[in-house]
């Protein structure tokens, strides 16, 4: 996206995700879901 204001040009570029970052994000998401599932199971046993 390019924005021109008073003879100044500002360009915003979306950061490209590397393979390592994508892998890390996938692992974090998976662990988050596992933790959420465990918490749900424990809470359902209480009630």
N, CA, C and O atoms as a Maestro MAE file, in Angstrom:
{
 s_m_m2io_version
 :::
 2.0.0
}

f_m_ct {
 s_m_title
 :::
 protein
 m_atom[188] {
  # First column is atom index #
  i_m_mmod_type
  r_m_x_coord
  r_m_y_coord
  r_m_z_coord
  i_m_residue_number
  s_m_chain_name
  s_m_pdb_residue_name
  s_m_pdb_atom_name
  i_m_atomic_number
  :::
  1 25 0.854 -1.166 0.000 1 A "UNK " " N  " 7
  2 3 0.000 0.000 0.000 1 A "UNK " " CA " 6
  3 2 0.899 1.227 0.000 1 A "UNK " " C  " 6
  4 15 1.854 1.289 0.775 1 A "UNK " " O  " 8
  5 25 0.617 2.184 -0.839 2 A "UNK " " N  " 7
  6 3 1.401 3.416 -0.936 2 A "UNK " " CA " 6
  7 2 0.516 4.596 -0.599 2 A "UNK " " C  " 6
  8 15 -0.624 4.690 -1.053 2 A "UNK " " O  " 8
  9 25 1.059 5.497 0.207 3 A "UNK " " N  " 7
  10 3 0.326 6.675 0.651 3 A "UNK " " CA " 6
  11 2 1.188 7.903 0.377 3 A "UNK " " C  " 6
  12 15 2.326 7.973 0.839 3 A "UNK " " O  " 8
  13 25 0.662 8.865 -0.365 4 A "UNK " " N  " 7
  14 3 1.401 10.082 -0.690 4 A "UNK " " CA " 6
  15 2 0.837 11.250 0.119 4 A "UNK " " C  " 6
  16 15 -0.342 11.585 0.002 4 A "UNK " " O  " 8
  17 25 1.682 11.861 0.934 5 A "UNK " " N  " 7
  18 3 1.289 13.015 1.737 5 A "UNK " " CA " 6
  19 2 2.363 14.095 1.636 5 A "UNK " " C  " 6
  20 15 3.507 13.878 2.035 5 A "UNK " " O  " 8
  21 25 1.999 15.241 1.110 6 A "UNK " " N  " 7
  22 3 2.900 16.393 1.053 6 A "UNK " " CA " 6
  23 2 4.300 16.041 0.559 6 A "UNK " " C  " 6
  24 15 5.287 16.302 1.247 6 A "UNK " " O  " 8
  25 25 4.384 15.467 -0.591 7 A "UNK " " N  " 7
  26 3 5.651 15.110 -1.243 7 A "UNK " " CA " 6
  27 2 6.444 14.035 -0.508 7 A "UNK " " C  " 6
  28 15 7.635 13.855 -0.764 7 A "UNK " " O  " 8
  29 25 5.803 13.340 0.382 8 A "UNK " " N  " 7
  30 3 6.457 12.234 1.084 8 A "UNK " " CA " 6
  31 2 5.694 10.962 0.727 8 A "UNK " " C  " 6
  32 15 4.468 10.916 0.818 8 A "UNK " " O  " 8
  33 25 6.417 9.955 0.329 9 A "UNK " " N  " 7
  34 3 5.799 8.680 -0.023 9 A "UNK " " CA " 6
  35 2 6.109 7.660 1.066 9 A "UNK " " C  " 6
  36 15 7.269 7.436 1.414 9 A "UNK " " O  " 8
  37 25 5.068 7.054 1.592 10 A "UNK " " N  " 7
  38 3 5.217 6.028 2.611 10 A "UNK " " CA " 6
  39 2 4.670 4.731 2.025 10 A "UNK " " C  " 6
  40 15 3.539 4.691 1.540 10 A "UNK " " O  " 8
  41 25 5.476 3.669 2.071 11 A "UNK " " N  " 7
  42 3 5.071 2.388 1.519 11 A "UNK " " CA " 6
  43 2 5.048 1.352 2.629 11 A "UNK " " C  " 6
  44 15 6.009 1.208 3.385 11 A "UNK " " O  " 8
  45 25 3.940 0.634 2.716 12 A "UNK " " N  " 7
  46 3 3.802 -0.441 3.688 12 A "UNK " " CA " 6
  47 2 3.836 -1.757 2.934 12 A "UNK " " C  " 6
  48 15 3.109 -1.947 1.959 12 A "UNK " " O  " 8
  49 25 4.693 -2.670 3.397 13 A "UNK " " N  " 7
  50 3 4.772 -3.992 2.792 13 A "UNK " " CA " 6
  51 2 4.464 -5.037 3.846 13 A "UNK " " C  " 6
  52 15 4.958 -4.972 4.972 13 A "UNK " " O  " 8
  53 25 3.646 -5.995 3.467 14 A "UNK " " N  " 7
  54 3 3.329 -7.079 4.384 14 A "UNK " " CA " 6
  55 2 4.556 -7.980 4.514 14 A "UNK " " C  " 6
  56 15 5.172 -8.359 3.518 14 A "UNK " " O  " 8
  57 25 4.898 -8.315 5.753 15 A "UNK " " N  " 7
  58 3 6.056 -9.158 6.006 15 A "UNK " " CA " 6
  59 2 5.778 -10.583 5.523 15 A "UNK " " C  " 6
  60 15 4.721 -11.145 5.808 15 A "UNK " " O  " 8
  61 25 6.712 -11.148 4.810 16 A "UNK " " N  " 7
  62 3 6.583 -12.521 4.343 16 A "UNK " " CA " 6
  63 2 7.008 -13.464 5.471 16 A "UNK " " C  " 6
  64 15 8.052 -13.280 6.097 16 A "UNK " " O  " 8
  65 25 6.184 -14.462 5.710 17 A "UNK " " N  " 7
  66 3 6.453 -15.419 6.768 17 A "UNK " " CA " 6
  67 2 7.415 -16.490 6.260 17 A "UNK " " C  " 6
  68 15 7.209 -17.052 5.184 17 A "UNK " " O  " 8
  69 25 8.467 -16.774 7.032 18 A "UNK " " N  " 7
  70 3 9.416 -17.811 6.631 18 A "UNK " " CA " 6
  71 2 8.874 -19.179 7.019 18 A "UNK " " C  " 6
  72 15 7.906 -19.292 7.771 18 A "UNK " " O  " 8
  73 25 9.512 -20.209 6.493 19 A "UNK " " N  " 7
  74 3 9.084 -21.576 6.804 19 A "UNK " " CA " 6
  75 2 9.214 -21.862 8.288 19 A "UNK " " C  " 6
  76 15 8.336 -22.490 8.878 19 A "UNK " " O  " 8
  77 25 10.316 -21.401 8.907 20 A "UNK " " N  " 7
  78 3 10.527 -21.624 10.337 20 A "UNK " " CA " 6
  79 2 9.457 -20.925 11.177 20 A "UNK " " C  " 6
  80 15 8.975 -21.487 12.160 20 A "UNK " " O  " 8
  81 25 9.089 -19.714 10.795 21 A "UNK " " N  " 7
  82 3 8.048 -18.991 11.517 21 A "UNK " " CA " 6
  83 2 6.702 -19.696 11.380 21 A "UNK " " C  " 6
  84 15 5.946 -19.801 12.346 21 A "UNK " " O  " 8
  85 25 6.413 -20.173 10.186 22 A "UNK " " N  " 7
  86 3 5.149 -20.877 9.957 22 A "UNK " " CA " 6
  87 2 5.096 -22.173 10.767 22 A "UNK " " C  " 6
  88 15 4.061 -22.509 11.342 22 A "UNK " " O  " 8
  89 25 6.201 -22.887 10.809 23 A "UNK " " N  " 7
  90 3 6.278 -24.126 11.585 23 A "UNK " " CA " 6
  91 2 6.096 -23.834 13.071 23 A "UNK " " C  " 6
  92 15 5.365 -24.539 13.765 23 A "UNK " " O  " 8
  93 25 6.764 -22.794 13.549 24 A "UNK " " N  " 7
  94 3 6.642 -22.407 14.954 24 A "UNK " " CA " 6
  95 2 5.202 -22.034 15.283 24 A "UNK " " C  " 6
  96 15 4.673 -22.458 16.310 24 A "UNK " " O  " 8
  97 25 4.567 -21.248 14.426 25 A "UNK " " N  " 7
  98 3 3.190 -20.840 14.652 25 A "UNK " " CA " 6
  99 2 2.263 -22.050 14.687 25 A "UNK " " C  " 6
  100 15 1.346 -22.102 15.507 25 A "UNK " " O  " 8
  101 25 2.491 -23.012 13.815 26 A "UNK " " N  " 7
  102 3 1.671 -24.226 13.785 26 A "UNK " " CA " 6
  103 2 1.835 -25.018 15.082 26 A "UNK " " C  " 6
  104 15 0.853 -25.521 15.628 26 A "UNK " " O  " 8
  105 25 3.073 -25.132 15.580 27 A "UNK " " N  " 7
  106 3 3.313 -25.847 16.832 27 A "UNK " " CA " 6
  107 2 2.646 -25.149 18.011 27 A "UNK " " C  " 6
  108 15 2.050 -25.801 18.868 27 A "UNK " " O  " 8
  109 25 2.746 -23.839 18.054 28 A "UNK " " N  " 7
  110 3 2.119 -23.075 19.132 28 A "UNK " " CA " 6
  111 2 0.609 -23.247 19.087 28 A "UNK " " C  " 6
  112 15 -0.022 -23.446 20.125 28 A "UNK " " O  " 8
  113 25 0.028 -23.173 17.910 29 A "UNK " " N  " 7
  114 3 -1.421 -23.337 17.763 29 A "UNK " " CA " 6
  115 2 -1.865 -24.727 18.217 29 A "UNK " " C  " 6
  116 15 -2.885 -24.872 18.890 29 A "UNK " " O  " 8
  117 25 -1.102 -25.727 17.848 30 A "UNK " " N  " 7
  118 3 -1.442 -27.100 18.221 30 A "UNK " " CA " 6
  119 2 -1.389 -27.268 19.739 30 A "UNK " " C  " 6
  120 15 -2.291 -27.868 20.322 30 A "UNK " " O  " 8
  121 25 -0.349 -26.751 20.381 31 A "UNK " " N  " 7
  122 3 -0.233 -26.862 21.837 31 A "UNK " " CA " 6
  123 2 -1.328 -26.073 22.541 31 A "UNK " " C  " 6
  124 15 -1.838 -26.502 23.575 31 A "UNK " " O  " 8
  125 25 -1.688 -24.930 21.991 32 A "UNK " " N  " 7
  126 3 -2.771 -24.135 22.563 32 A "UNK " " CA " 6
  127 2 -4.072 -24.921 22.534 32 A "UNK " " C  " 6
  128 15 -4.811 -24.940 23.518 32 A "UNK " " O  " 8
  129 25 -4.353 -25.566 21.415 33 A "UNK " " N  " 7
  130 3 -5.575 -26.359 21.288 33 A "UNK " " CA " 6
  131 2 -5.565 -27.550 22.247 33 A "UNK " " C  " 6
  132 15 -6.597 -27.885 22.829 33 A "UNK " " O  " 8
  133 25 -4.405 -28.188 22.414 34 A "UNK " " N  " 7
  134 3 -4.301 -29.310 23.346 34 A "UNK " " CA " 6
  135 2 -4.572 -28.852 24.773 34 A "UNK " " C  " 6
  136 15 -5.294 -29.521 25.512 34 A "UNK " " O  " 8
  137 25 -4.006 -27.729 25.162 35 A "UNK " " N  " 7
  138 3 -4.207 -27.180 26.498 35 A "UNK " " CA " 6
  139 2 -5.663 -26.810 26.725 35 A "UNK " " C  " 6
  140 15 -6.230 -27.087 27.782 35 A "UNK " " O  " 8
  141 25 -6.258 -26.185 25.724 36 A "UNK " " N  " 7
  142 3 -7.665 -25.808 25.833 36 A "UNK " " CA " 6
  143 2 -8.538 -27.048 25.984 36 A "UNK " " C  " 6
  144 15 -9.495 -27.040 26.758 36 A "UNK " " O  " 8
  145 25 -8.222 -28.098 25.261 37 A "UNK " " N  " 7
  146 3 -8.978 -29.341 25.346 37 A "UNK " " CA " 6
  147 2 -8.841 -29.962 26.741 37 A "UNK " " C  " 6
  148 15 -9.826 -30.435 27.308 37 A "UNK " " O  " 8
  149 25 -7.636 -29.963 27.285 38 A "UNK " " N  " 7
  150 3 -7.413 -30.509 28.628 38 A "UNK " " CA " 6
  151 2 -8.187 -29.711 29.672 38 A "UNK " " C  " 6
  152 15 -8.786 -30.286 30.581 38 A "UNK " " O  " 8
  153 25 -8.173 -28.399 29.542 39 A "UNK " " N  " 7
  154 3 -8.902 -27.556 30.492 39 A "UNK " " CA " 6
  155 2 -10.395 -27.821 30.399 39 A "UNK " " C  " 6
  156 15 -11.077 -27.887 31.422 39 A "UNK " " O  " 8
  157 25 -10.903 -27.971 29.208 40 A "UNK " " N  " 7
  158 3 -12.330 -28.242 29.013 40 A "UNK " " CA " 6
  159 2 -12.705 -29.580 29.650 40 A "UNK " " C  " 6
  160 15 -13.748 -29.704 30.292 40 A "UNK " " O  " 8
  161 25 -11.838 -30.578 29.463 41 A "UNK " " N  " 7
  162 3 -12.101 -31.900 30.028 41 A "UNK " " CA " 6
  163 2 -12.131 -31.832 31.548 41 A "UNK " " C  " 6
  164 15 -13.019 -32.411 32.173 41 A "UNK " " O  " 8
  165 25 -11.172 -31.134 32.150 42 A "UNK " " N  " 7
  166 3 -11.127 -31.020 33.610 42 A "UNK " " CA " 6
  167 2 -12.333 -30.248 34.139 42 A "UNK " " C  " 6
  168 15 -12.892 -30.612 35.174 42 A "UNK " " O  " 8
  169 25 -12.734 -29.208 33.455 43 A "UNK " " N  " 7
  170 3 -13.885 -28.425 33.906 43 A "UNK " " CA " 6
  171 2 -15.178 -29.219 33.773 43 A "UNK " " C  " 6
  172 15 -16.072 -29.084 34.608 43 A "UNK " " O  " 8
  173 25 -15.287 -30.035 32.751 44 A "UNK " " N  " 7
  174 3 -16.503 -30.829 32.573 44 A "UNK " " CA " 6
  175 2 -16.587 -31.938 33.632 44 A "UNK " " C  " 6
  176 15 -17.684 -32.369 33.989 44 A "UNK " " O  " 8
  177 25 -15.448 -32.396 34.128 45 A "UNK " " N  " 7
  178 3 -15.461 -33.407 35.183 45 A "UNK " " CA " 6
  179 2 -15.914 -32.785 36.515 45 A "UNK " " C  " 6
  180 15 -16.533 -33.464 37.336 45 A "UNK " " O  " 8
  181 25 -15.615 -31.534 36.723 46 A "UNK " " N  " 7
  182 3 -16.000 -30.857 37.956 46 A "UNK " " CA " 6
  183 2 -17.509 -30.700 38.018 46 A "UNK " " C  " 6
  184 15 -18.105 -30.896 39.078 46 A "UNK " " O  " 8
  185 25 -18.133 -30.353 36.910 47 A "UNK " " N  " 7
  186 3 -19.574 -30.117 36.889 47 A "UNK " " CA " 6
  187 2 -20.254 -31.345 36.470 47 A "UNK " " C  " 6
  188 15 -21.482 -31.372 36.383 47 A "UNK " " O  " 8
  :::
 }
 m_bond[187] {
  # First column is bond index #
  i_m_from
  i_m_to
  i_m_order
  :::
  1 1 2 1
  2 2 3 1
  3 3 4 2
  4 3 5 1
  5 5 6 1
  6 6 7 1
  7 7 8 2
  8 7 9 1
  9 9 10 1
  10 10 11 1
  11 11 12 2
  12 11 13 1
  13 13 14 1
  14 14 15 1
  15 15 16 2
  16 15 17 1
  17 17 18 1
  18 18 19 1
  19 19 20 2
  20 19 21 1
  21 21 22 1
  22 22 23 1
  23 23 24 2
  24 23 25 1
  25 25 26 1
  26 26 27 1
  27 27 28 2
  28 27 29 1
  29 29 30 1
  30 30 31 1
  31 31 32 2
  32 31 33 1
  33 33 34 1
  34 34 35 1
  35 35 36 2
  36 35 37 1
  37 37 38 1
  38 38 39 1
  39 39 40 2
  40 39 41 1
  41 41 42 1
  42 42 43 1
  43 43 44 2
  44 43 45 1
  45 45 46 1
  46 46 47 1
  47 47 48 2
  48 47 49 1
  49 49 50 1
  50 50 51 1
  51 51 52 2
  52 51 53 1
  53 53 54 1
  54 54 55 1
  55 55 56 2
  56 55 57 1
  57 57 58 1
  58 58 59 1
  59 59 60 2
  60 59 61 1
  61 61 62 1
  62 62 63 1
  63 63 64 2
  64 63 65 1
  65 65 66 1
  66 66 67 1
  67 67 68 2
  68 67 69 1
  69 69 70 1
  70 70 71 1
  71 71 72 2
  72 71 73 1
  73 73 74 1
  74 74 75 1
  75 75 76 2
  76 75 77 1
  77 77 78 1
  78 78 79 1
  79 79 80 2
  80 79 81 1
  81 81 82 1
  82 82 83 1
  83 83 84 2
  84 83 85 1
  85 85 86 1
  86 86 87 1
  87 87 88 2
  88 87 89 1
  89 89 90 1
  90 90 91 1
  91 91 92 2
  92 91 93 1
  93 93 94 1
  94 94 95 1
  95 95 96 2
  96 95 97 1
  97 97 98 1
  98 98 99 1
  99 99 100 2
  100 99 101 1
  101 101 102 1
  102 102 103 1
  103 103 104 2
  104 103 105 1
  105 105 106 1
  106 106 107 1
  107 107 108 2
  108 107 109 1
  109 109 110 1
  110 110 111 1
  111 111 112 2
  112 111 113 1
  113 113 114 1
  114 114 115 1
  115 115 116 2
  116 115 117 1
  117 117 118 1
  118 118 119 1
  119 119 120 2
  120 119 121 1
  121 121 122 1
  122 122 123 1
  123 123 124 2
  124 123 125 1
  125 125 126 1
  126 126 127 1
  127 127 128 2
  128 127 129 1
  129 129 130 1
  130 130 131 1
  131 131 132 2
  132 131 133 1
  133 133 134 1
  134 134 135 1
  135 135 136 2
  136 135 137 1
  137 137 138 1
  138 138 139 1
  139 139 140 2
  140 139 141 1
  141 141 142 1
  142 142 143 1
  143 143 144 2
  144 143 145 1
  145 145 146 1
  146 146 147 1
  147 147 148 2
  148 147 149 1
  149 149 150 1
  150 150 151 1
  151 151 152 2
  152 151 153 1
  153 153 154 1
  154 154 155 1
  155 155 156 2
  156 155 157 1
  157 157 158 1
  158 158 159 1
  159 159 160 2
  160 159 161 1
  161 161 162 1
  162 162 163 1
  163 163 164 2
  164 163 165 1
  165 165 166 1
  166 166 167 1
  167 167 168 2
  168 167 169 1
  169 169 170 1
  170 170 171 1
  171 171 172 2
  172 171 173 1
  173 173 174 1
  174 174 175 1
  175 175 176 2
  176 175 177 1
  177 177 178 1
  178 178 179 1
  179 179 180 2
  180 179 181 1
  181 181 182 1
  182 182 183 1
  183 183 184 2
  184 183 185 1
  185 185 186 1
  186 186 187 1
  187 187 188 2
  :::
 }
}
